[in-house]
């Protein structure tokens, strides 16, 4: 009897030790603005290789992702394309205020297929009727769409092109609409333009000062893995993540910069 009890006790102690030594996470779920798709698809595997923590990304429109998080979607970190969405969730006590980080500033471009005879050099060129359909992300919930709308307005051509606009649900879908030939031109993220095969021209940031695409991230308070989440945020803003973000055209803040 004593031998059986000792064997049982040893088994339980081993099981407890194994449990203690297991990592505190199975995977991180990160909601990220669609413009981050190419950069994060590179950063994610590097982070996992270094930490052993798998990462699952949910890319989409910032506004729609914010709504999902507010409704209780199981998300650990939110990377938004506009800081206002993060700040709104922080006011609602959904995002941890101590975790807020400005991680980049985005830019917008005018994009056409490489085989297109139409290659606009500036946004005012889009007033030409040859651009029968112009794709932008939906400005109702996509920050890149809001920046595109403001640029068209400040260029003085919004009224002339409004009837020709085609809205993508997010900026990645907007590029897909143009890449498949369903529209003649699109206004999309620089980060997506760089990794594409199309022709693109940068739109001056001065044309969308009210929507400067200051991009912010924050930990969701309900995250089960806050330690791993903060490790990922530090990785993105660290020596391995920053060169990748820069490669895709993001303007990065100083490392010491805070919101």
QUIFEN-V308960 format. One record per pair of residues at least 24 apart in sequence whose C-alpha atoms are under 10 Angstrom apart, sorted by the first residue. I is the first residue (numbers start at 1). GAP is how many residues later the second one is. Records with the same first field share a line. If there is no record, write none. Layout:
BEGIN
I=GAP  GAP
END
This chain:
BEGIN
23=28  29  30  205
24=29  200  201  202  203  204
25=27  28  29  199  200  201  202  203  204
26=26  27  28  29  199
27=25  26  27  28  29  49  197  198  201  202
28=25  26  27  28  29  46  47  48  49  195  196  197  198  200  201  204
29=25  26  27  28  29  44  45  46  47  48  49  194  196  200
30=25  26  27  28  29  44  45  46  47  48  49  189  190  199  202
31=25  26  27  28  29  30  31  34  35  37  38  42  43  44  45  46  47  48  49  186
32=25  26  27  28  29  30  33  34  45  46  47  48  49  185
33=24  25  26  27  28  29  30  31  32  45  46  47  48  49  109  110  111  137  138  139  182
34=24  25  26  27  28  45  46  47  108  110  135  136  137  138  139  155  157  158
35=24  25  26  27  45  46  71  72  109  135  136  137  153  154  155  156  157  158  213  215
36=24  43  44  45  70  136  153  155  156  209  212  214
37=135  154  155
38=153  154  156  157  206  207  210
39=152  153  156  197  202  203  204  205  206  207  208  209  210  211
40=196  201  204  205
42=199  202  203
43=189  192  193  197  198  199  201  202
44=188  191  192  197
46=189  194  195
47=184  185  188  189  193  194
48=184
50=185
51=177  180  181
53=175  176  178  179
55=174  177
59=111  113
60=82  109  110  111  112  113
61=76  77  80  81  82  83  84  107  108  109  110  111  112
62=24  79  80  81  82  108  109
63=75  76  77  78  79  80  107
64=76  77  78  105  106
65=76  77
66=75
67=74
69=25  26  151  153
70=24  25  150
72=150
73=149
74=146  148  149  150
75=144  145  146  147  148  149
76=142  143  144  145  146  147  148  149  150  152  153  154
77=140  141  142  143  144  145  146  148  149  152  153  155  156
78=138  139  140  141  142
79=24  136  137  138  139  140  154
80=62  63  133  134  135  136  137  138
81=24  25  61  62  63  131  132  133  134  135  136
82=24  60  61  62  129  130  131  132  133  134  135
83=60  129  130  131  132  133  134  135  176
84=59  129  130  131  132
85=58  130  131  132
86=129  130  131  132  133  134
87=129  130  131  172
89=129  131
90=128  129  130  131
93=127  128
94=124  125  126  127  128
95=122  123  124  125  126  127  128
96=122  123  124  125  126  127  130
97=121  122  123  124
98=120  121
99=118  119  120  121  122  127  130  131  134  159  160
100=116  117  118  119  133  158  159
101=114  115  116  117  118  132  133  136  152  156  157  158
102=112  113  114  115  116  135  150  151  152  153  155  156  157
103=111  112  113  114  130  133  134  139  142  147  148  149  150  151  152  154  155  156
104=109  110  111  112  113  133  138  141  142  145  146  147  148  149  150
105=107  108  109  110  111  144  145  146  147  148
106=37  38  83  84  85  99  106  107  108  109  142  143  144  145  146
107=37  40  81  82  83  84  95  96  97  98  101  105  106  107  142  143  144
108=36  37  39  40  43  63  79  80  81  82  83  84  85  92  93  94  95  96  97  100  104  105
109=39  77  78  79  80  81  82  83  84  85  90  91  92  93  94  95
110=24  25  26  38  75  76  77  78  79  80  83  89  90  91  92  93
111=24  64  67  68  73  74  75  76  77  78  79  81  82  85  87  88  89  90  91
112=63  66  67  69  71  72  73  74  75  81  85  86  87  88  89
113=62  65  66  67  68  70  71  72  73  83  84  85  86  87
114=65  82  83  84  85  86
115=82  83  84
116=65  68  69  82  83
117=67
118=66  67  81
119=65  66  79  80  81  82
120=65  79  80  81
121=79  80  81  82
122=33  79  80  81  82
123=25  28  29  31  32  33  34  64  78  79  80  81  84
124=27  28  30  31  32  33  34
125=30  32
126=26  31  32  34  35  58  59  60
127=25  28  29  30  31  32  33  34
128=32  33
129=31  32  35
130=54
131=30  33  34  52  53  54  55
132=29  31  32  33  51  52  53
133=28  29  30  31  32  33  45  49  50  51  52  53
134=27  28  29  30  31  32  33  40  43  44  48  49  50  51  52  53
135=29  30  31  32  33  36  38  39  40  41  42  43  47  48  49  50  51  52  53
136=29  30  31  32  33  34  35  36  37  38  39  41  42  49  50  51  52
137=28  29  30  31  32  33  34  35  36  37  38  49  50  51  52
138=27  28  29  30  31  32  33  36
139=28  29  30  31
140=27  29
141=28  29
142=26  27  28  29
143=27  28  68  69  70  71  72
144=26  27  43  44  45  67  68  69
145=24  25  26  29  42  43  44  66
146=62  64  65  66  67
147=40  41  58  60  61  62  63  64  65  66
148=38  39  40  41  55  59  60  63
149=38  58  59  62
150=57  58  59  60  61
151=36  52  53  54  55  56  57  58  59  60
152=35  55  56
153=54  55
154=52  53  54  55
155=52  53
189=59  60  61
190=58  59  60
191=54  55  56  57  58  59
192=56  57
193=55  56
194=53  54  55
195=52  53
214=37  38  39
215=35  36  37
216=43
217=42
END
